[in-house]
Amino acid sequence: MAVVQIRDEQLAQRLSELAERENRTIDDLVRTWLDQYVHREQSLAAMEGMFDDDVSDLSTSVRETMSNFYQRRDDRSG
């Protein structure tokens, strides 16, 4: 069994009050926070590289698409 000592009295008091208010143990609060932190870090890592495509600006892509559309339309009608 590991023991963690919190030396900051105000922090220890805040943890105790929060645990009491939520009817949970301090261990349970810390476990939940750690799980959320790790999950968030893993989610960010999973997104890494997701937006590394060649399109750097959506407005450029839209502008090119509209230009191509009107050019094809004009070619067909002319």
Buried (B, 14 or more C-beta within 10 A) or exposed (E): EEEEEEEEEEEEEEBEEEBEEEEEEBEEBEEEEEEEEEEEEEEEEEEEEEEEEEEEEEEEEEEEEEEEEEEEEEEEEE
